């Protein structure tokens, strides 16, 4: 049986006409990976499972019991050959399996030992997530496996260290592994969990009910093992004198990468933006470039966007060109590309939700109503049904077209946090 | 390797990997060191028939370092930055401009020598305190502020606070301090020459805390060109003030 070679296909969507004197180019680049699912074998992967064992995990006791079940489900979802470890997170970080600070290869025997060791996850102590991440980094960094991944579970605020400690730990972990982060219950802080996942190029989500943890963990580990390429970067060339104003993932979720540029050492006009690990999937990016305006009729290449995936190929994979022409015809230059418009709206939707919820928490009813109303209108207009449904649990919608809403008086913490943590998920552009 | 019409060697055969212009089939790299333009003999040869000459907005200007005619902000040959002096890749003797062609940054390019003086303005700061400006309580007026004079040249003079990280070009008037004025945005305001060498104007592209002029109560409208006169005071941030003067 032959397996398809790994490949990335890129396509650019933009208005290729600029007005005279104008220089701002907005482009949506759609990146589709294929042949990657088959590229993974279990000996390419390393996985660390980090479980919150602070005292609050025992209240109610169902929480720690659910965490143990979820950890066993994750271990069961890992194939033989994967390097793995289980860590208990408290005000410090402790090895649960193996007992010493190292990783072991999963096989029939270590799997049984690990399942038994999970009973040792016991709630006592505090919460210092930075120390948990640093232990995961020490475990994963020595192994040059293609995929280095952690799954992290917390149920509370990161209160036994400073925000600076957590930020410094994230700096140390950046590039060492990717991490999916989950909050269980409703006593954790959305910004903390989102910040961890965002920096470590993973996903963040809420698992409000402990009994749903096992299924969620099984899904996370399954998806992580389906990624055939790690350390993939978006490669953006722009001409000398141009400025890359923004590079943002806009699908499946909004993730700003602008500040994460590293220049290509050999070619300073090329910037690399980290995108983590990829399976067979499609992601879309919004790139904004400003150019020095040229005369009408001049054509120039505003950007060349490709993929660098050193774990599967030494040479850049896939490429799309963003060409622009200056024109005096304003009928051409003022056209807004569909896809650019759609994702600009989706990014505004995410922002409107987060600002609206912030205002609601600080008691600013007027701002909260206005921002969440705007979010309702944007979600309706773009057909984002999932977000529309989540918004309706926080506001009463009187008219979705104009965004006229009233704040609901009684909103459960779980509904509010679910809306918050999922606010950055975007709807795909509707074809046709 | 191919060569573009601006004379860059390009590894990519379709568009120049330096300046992005389309590469003409008629100008293969084998044309050695001569620019592609001259290989056709006639001055309006087949190399770039329909293309207008490089935009004529810099008539007669040449790079002060290598003499190449200016076509944009950066010299096509050696990357010299015509707008921000001193940002060229190699050190350039700045105190001794070539006696020949006038470099773009000569103060005479806008008729007269206009300058802004950057200072900390106590009266403006106190008016912000009196109006309880955003977070003003957290900002103290600096006991020492180095006065700086910046000549106004070029097509725009950006005013703001340099980003600590990131590759954005630093503003021409960099207010990163010390002392730091936390009310200044990364790109706070832009000074723009008025047509006919008739002085300068200011535009606020959307700063967080706004830009005011001559102790006014209301900030100027966003994204609007506001002409300035000799002696006008432009306030940005919590105390920083730019005073415009003709020299």
Interface residues (C-beta under 8 A of the other chain):
Chain A: X237 X238 X239 X240 X241 X242 X243 X244 X258 X259 X261 X263 X267 X269 X271 X292 X293 X294 X295 X296 X297 X298 X299 X300 X301 X302 X304 X321 X323
Chain B: X12 X14 X15 X16 X17 X18 X19 X20 X21 X22 X50 X51 X52 X54 X55 X56 X72 X73 X74 X79 X165 X166 X167 X168 X169
